[in-house]
Amino acid sequence: MKILFLILTTVAFVVTAGCVDRAEERGGSAPPLPVESSTATIESGDLTYPAYVASPAPRQDGGDDPTYPGIVMIHSFNGLEPGYRDLADRLAASGHVVIAPEWQTFNRTPRDEVVEELVRTSAAYLVDREDVDGDSLGLTGFCAGGRYTMLFLPGMEEFRSGVAWYGFPYSGGFNDEARPADLIDGLAAPILIIHGTRDVPSPISGIYDYSAALDAAGKYFELKVYQGEGHGFMIASGEREVSFAARDAEGEMARFFERTLK
């Protein structure tokens, strides 16, 4: 398997919108970091995928640049919408290097093994960067990406923790393959589950059942449920939501990664 990493474009900017809240979440002493965004290409399974990358910008004072935790972000079935790029930028502003591969580039409903290899090569891209602590990688995903997070976390030693947004623990996915709930025994990393009570595609009852199964198996998890929220409440019309639930859930994800990727 060949892995190709090619930076296509890079733009440095400072993320400001909403970052006062993020600084307060981090104790009020750390202002948001300047962020660099870029587009990389990831070669996986003899196919080349575009990916969005967001990272803290290099220091301008001549000092040594630190290393940061890395995060692989798996977008929803609706593609890599602007809202996911915004989320990646905001995670980068809080001290993470984020890569979001466009896993539907060649097939809207790929087999799980295809996405799994792409996630692994995306993790390898992060490890290969000088600004990433290769021992501190996290995985997060939304909708179908939430299922992938639940599905891949048990079998991928690359990741120290994961955040699954409104996922599908009892679904075999597009091609009726493995169910995340059947892989619980292999889960070693902490997982945060974020869900809404009025999620129609993935009913909250299934999330409660999944949580009970995790607990019975002695697996560490955290569950944050938002009353009245439906499926995909983090992204609306392609953009990052600014509702209370969305802002709070974003903070929950950032804090979870800050705690589990140290």
Number of C-alpha atoms within 10 A of each C-alpha: 9 11 18 15 20 14 15 10 9 13 11 15 14 14 18 14 10 12 16 14 14 23 17 12 16 17 9 11 9 14 17 24 24 20 26 21 23 17 20 24 21 26 20 21 15 10 13 17 19 19 21 21 25 28 28 29 21 17 12 8 7 7 8 9 14 13 17 24 23 31 30 26 31 28 25 24 15 12 16 20 18 14 18 23 22 15 19 25 27 27 27 28 26 26 24 31 30 33 28 25 27 22 25 17 13 11 9 12 14 15 14 19 12 13 22 19 15 23 26 17 22 28 22 16 22 24 19 13 13 12 20 22 20 20 15 21 28 28 30 27 23 26 23 23 25 27 27 27 32 30 27 24 28 19 16 17 13 18 25 20 26 30 30 29 29 30 31 28 27 17 18 16 19 12 11 10 12 15 18 23 21 13 16 21 13 14 21 18 20 20 27 21 23 22 27 23 17 15 18 11 13 21 18 18 11 15 23 13 14 20 20 12 16 18 12 9 13 13 18 14 16 13 15 15 17 18 12 10 17 19 20 19 20 24 19 12 10 14 15 19 17 15 11 10 18 18 16 14 20 20 17 17 21 20 16 19 28 15 10 16 21 12
